Amino acid sequence: MSTVRTGLDRLSDPGFRPPGTGRIGLLCNATTVDARWRPTAEAIHALPGIRLERIFSPQHGFAAEKQDNMIESRHGSHPSLGIPIVSLYGERRTPTPDQLEGLDAILIDLPDVGTRVYTFLVTALLLLRAAHAQGIPVAVLDRPNPIGGAVEGPVLDDAFRSFVGIVDVPLRHGLTAGEYCLYGSFRLGLIDEAEAERSAAAARRDAPFTRWLSVVRAAGWSRADMFDATGLPWTPPSPNMPALETALVYPGQVALEGTNLSEGRGTTRPFELCGAPFLDPPVLRTALEASQERGETAIDGAILREVAFEPTFHKFAGETIRGFQIHVVDRARFRPVRCTTALLSAIRRLYPDRLVWRPPPYEYEQDRMPIDLIYGTDSVRHGLDSGADWREIEGTWQEGRRAYRERVRPHLLYEKS
């Protein structure tokens, strides 16, 4: 039984009625459900006093069926409700004024996996900016961050803003969707500091729909909780995010998208599996162990099990790949960004001519290196190319994360347990 009620479930509580005459736009996909297992669109459509006028969908399509990056979705209509669906992952990734016309309010109910480059919350911020320009109030129906409130990795450098990151958060940002939208709206200049504080205060006292941007909090969640502590059902938010175990490694393993290494797409365990035909896992393991002589290690909390696999599509389709499956055995100790950065460091040293940085394009960016867009800085690539180990690279992130924690504190809506 669930110990957490999502913002979607709480929308039916007394006093939680959206503003206006009930003409609602909804940003969601088909993967989120309420306590009765109804998908978000159907649950919203069934609420009294609401007329669901339009659905906006993020990357991977409304049905979450598109397998990879830059596979666009067309506009359409909901298969059972007949309501128009506007794709925000296609030729345009921001709604036009015409697509917002006639709406009294917009609701956002998106799954997230706690990693900056997962584009759903970028889409939410772009929609917020468009709604703000039209004076349309927005409410975020919050859900727990499935990998908890821990923060890791480099903070996005302004020079590397892109569709995989438009506000200055770390790679593992530690926020819920509601907190991310509050912080992001402030950092994008949609609301000033005073309004951001009022919006957060209204959300904490469960008084939504009193500000331009509201958050309906998830009841019963604390920052230390990971998804399986909530009792909520895991529904894969996109094709290559099949399980919580995937989300646990994703903040680090997503960096492999910026390389010629396989991140396990085309297998049943994407991102947990990784490798390349040219790797020798025993030799790579020895190199990793040699870098762990000073107490804390790069793979604390995880087992790297040697494997071979053959992807059915994507990189090295049909070829035998040797590498590892990452098994997280102690979540509190495991640092996914550190783990993958250490892997890349060891591979760069062992195979300096075989590890290749993937060239553009990547998520609609035609010039900048994908690995830099993913990390949010080019310092990691330069560090790896110069022979730096993971400790040296990680040390450059500390000050940015400290400043981020200070900046984001006023926007936090949940306590630690």
N, C-alpha and C positions, 0 to 999 in steps of 0.2 A: 504493500500500500504506500502511496506517495506521502512523503512528509513535507513536500513543497507544493504550493499552489502558484502556478505561473500567472503572469499578468493577464494572459488570455482567460484563464479560469476566474480571475477576480473581476473581470469586466462586467460580470452579471451581478456583482455586489451592489447593494443600495448606494446611490450617490456616485456611481462610476459611469454615468451616461455621458457620451461625448457631446461636445457643444453643437450648436446649430440645429438644423431641422432634420439631421440624421443622414444626410447624403455623404457617404463615406467612401474614401479611397483607401485601399489596403495594400501595403507592401509585404509580401510573404511568398513562400512557395508551398508546395503540397506536402512537405515533410513534417511540419509542426502540427501537433494535435492537442486537444484539450483533455480534461480528465475523463471524458467519455469516449476518447479516441476519435473524435471528430476532427478532421483537418480544419485549420484556422479559418479558411474562407467559408466553409459550411457553418462553423460555429458562429462566426460574426454575422453571417446572413440570417441565422435563426434568432438573433437577439431582437426583442421588441423595440420599436422606435428607431431602428437602423435600416437605411436603404443602402445596400452595398452597390455602388455605382460603377466602380472600376477597381481592377486588381493590377498591381505593378509587380513584376517578377525580376529577381536578380540573376546573376550568372548561373549557368547550368540549366536554365529554363524553369518554367513554373513547376513542371513535374520532376525536376532535378534529374533529367535524363542525359544531359550533354556531358561527355566524358572528360573533356580536356579544356585547357585555356584557349581563348579566342575561337571557340566554336559558338557562333551567335545563335540567338533565339529570335524567332519571329513573333509578332503580335498574334493574338488569337482570342479565343473565348473559353471560359470555364466549361469543361465537358458536361457537367450536370446542371450548373446554375445559369449558363448562357451569358455570364457577365463578361464584358470585354477585358482582356488581359493585355497590358502594355509591357512589352519587354524593355527592360533597362540594361540589357546586355546585347547590344547589337550596334547598328550604325550610330545610334545615340545611346548614351549611358546616363543622361539627365532628361527628365520629362520636360516637354514643352509647355508653355502656358495653356495651349489648347487642351493638352492631356490632363491638366489640372482644373480646367474650367468646370464650374458647377458644383465643386466639392465644398462641403462645410468643414470637413476635418479629414485628416489622414491618420490611419493607424499603421504601426509598424510592428510586425511579429516575425522576427527572423531568428533562425538558429545561428549560433556563432561557435567557433572552436577555440577562441582565446588567442588567436594569432593574427598579427597585423595584416599579413598578405592575403588572408581569406577575405574575399572582396565584398561579402554581403554588407558589412558595415560601412564600407566606402560608398556603396550604392545608397545606403540609408542617409549618409551625410550629403550626398549629391541631391537626393530627394528633399532633404530638409532645406537645403539652400534654395532650391526651386520653390518650395512651399512658402518659405519666408518671403521671397520676392513677391509672391501673390497674396500674402497676408492670410494664409491658411494654417490654422493650428494643427499641431501634430502631437500624437501620443504614442509612446513606445510601450508595448506590452512586454514586460521584461521576462527573461529566462535566466537560469543560472549559467555562469561561465563553467563549462564542463570540466575544465582543468584547473579550477580554483582561482585564487587571487594572487598566486606567485607571479613575479615579474622577472624577466630574463632577456638578455640580448641587447643589442645596441638600439638606442632611440633614433627614430627616423631623422636624418639630416634634411633640412629644407631643400637642399640641392637635388635630393632624390625623391621628391614627391612624385607620385604616379598613381595609376589606378590600383596599385597594391599598397597604397599608403598615402594619405593626404593630410594627416595630422601627426604631431610629434609624440608618438607612443613607441615603446619598445616592441621588439619582435613578438615576445610573449607579454601581452599588455595587462593581464590581470583584472580586466573590467568586464562587467556585464554589458549587454547591448544598450541598456538604458544609460548606464554610466558613460559609456563610450560616446553616445549621442549627445549627452549633456556636455561632456568635456570637449568633444569635437565641435559642437556648435559655438562654444565659447572661443576656441582657438581659431575658428574660421571667421570670427567676427559677427556671427549671426545674433549673438546676445552678448551684452557686456557683463562685467564681473558681478555687478549687483543683481542683474536679472538671473545670471547663472546660479547665484546663491539662493535666490528666492525660488527658482525652479527646483533645485535640489531639496530645499527645506520643505516645499509642498509635497514632493515625492516621499520624503522620509515620514511625514505625518499622514501619508495616504490621502492626500487631498488633490487628486489629479484634475486636469481640465480647468485649472485656475490660471495657467500661464500659457504662452504661445507654445512652448515645448513642455510636455508632461511625461512622466514615467509612472506607469502602474507597476509597482514593485512585485517581485516574486516573494510570497510570504513563506517564511520558514527556512530561508537559505542563509548561510553564513559563508564568509570568504574562504574559509579553510575547506569547505566541502567540495569534493569532486562529484561528477555526475551520478555515479552509482550510489552515492550516499543520499540522493534526493528521493529515490523511489520512482522517479519519472521514467517513462519508457525512452530508450534511445532509438531514434528514427534517423537513419543516415541522411544528413543534410545535402549531400552531393555524392556522386557515384564512387569517388575514391576516398570517402570518409565513412567506411562501413561500421566502425566500432569506436568506443571510447579509447581503446588501446591505440588506434590510429591517431586520435587527437592528442594523446600524451606525447607522441614522438614528433608530431607534425611541426611544432615551432622550430625545430632544428632541421628535420629531414626535408622540409620544403625547399631548403637551400639547394638541394640536388637538382631542382628544376633549372638552376642556372649553370649546370655542368653537363658533361657527357656521361655521367654516371646514371644508372637506372635508379629511380626512386620507387620502383616496384609497381608502377602503373602496368596494367595488363596482367596482374596477378590478383589473387583473392586477399592479399595483405599489403596493399599499397602503403608506402612510407615506412612501414615496419621492415619490409625487405629492401635491401639496397645492394648494389654491386656493379660489376662490369666484367666482360669476358677476360680482360687483361689482369684482373686482380688475383692475388694468391692470398687467401684469407689467413692461413697460418703465419705467413710472413707479416701481413698487416697487423695481426693480433700482437705479434712480438714487438713490432714498432710501437703500438699503443701502450703496451705494458712497460716498455722502456722509458716512456715519458711520464710514468706514474710513481717515480721514486720518492716523491715528496709529500706523502700523506694523501691528501685529497686527490682523487683521480677524475679523469674526464668522464668515465662511464660509471661512476658511483650510482648505485640504485638500478643498474641494468645488467642483463646478460646479453652478450653479443654471440649468438649461436651461428656457427658456420653453416651455410646452406648453398645449394645450387637451385636455380629456377629458370624457367623459360617463359618470358612474357608472351602473351597472345597478341598484343599490340603495343604501340609506342616504342621507346628505345629498345633496340636489340630484339625486336619481335622474332620469335622462333629460334633465337640463339640461346645457348646455355650460358647463364651468368653465374659467377661465383661471388659470394659476398656474405652478408650477415642478415639475420633477423634480430631486431632489437626487442628484447623482452624486458619490460619494466617490472622490476620486482620490489622496488621501494620508491614509491612516488615522491615522498618527502625529500629524498636525497637526489633523485634523478634530475639532471639539468639538460633538457633536450638540445638547446642551442649550443651549449658547451660540448656535448657528445658529438654532434655532427661537425662542429668546427674542428675538433680534435681528429675526427676521421679524415676530413679534408686536408688537414695539416700533414698527417701521416702519409696519405696517398700522394700529396704533392712532393714529399721528400723521396718516396720510394719510386714513383713513376712520374718524374718531372715533365716528360714529353708526352705522356699518355692522358693525364688529366687535363681536360680542355674546358675553358669557360665558354658556355653557350653564347653564340652571338645573338643580337636582336633579330627580329622583333620579339617582344615579350609583353603581353597585356597592353597592346596598343602603343607601346613605346618603341620607336623605330631606331633610336640612336644609342641610348644608354645600355650598359651591360646588364643582362638579367640578374646576375649574381649581386650586383650593386643595388638594384631596385629591391631585391628580396631582403638583403641585410639592412637596407636603408642607408648605406654608406659604401664608399669604395675602399675604405681603410682595411676591411677584412681581406678583400682580394689582394690588395697591395702587400698586406702583411704575410699572407700565405705564399705569395710569389717570392717574397724576400726570405722565406725560411723561418718565419716566426712560429712559435708553438702556441697552443691554445691559451696558455697562461698569459703570455704577452698580449695576445689579441683581446682576451676577455678583460684584462686590466684597463684597457682604454675605454671600456663601457661604463665603468663604475660611476663616474661623476655625472654622466648624462642620466643614468637611472636614478641617482639621488635627487637630482633636480626635478625629474619627472614625478617622483613620489610626492614631492612638495607641491608641485603644480596641480596634481590630480586630486589631492586630498579633499578639497572642498566639494568635489563632485561625486564622492563615494556615498553609496546609499545603503551599504550593508556592513555589519560589524564582523570582526573576526570571532570565531567561536572560542 
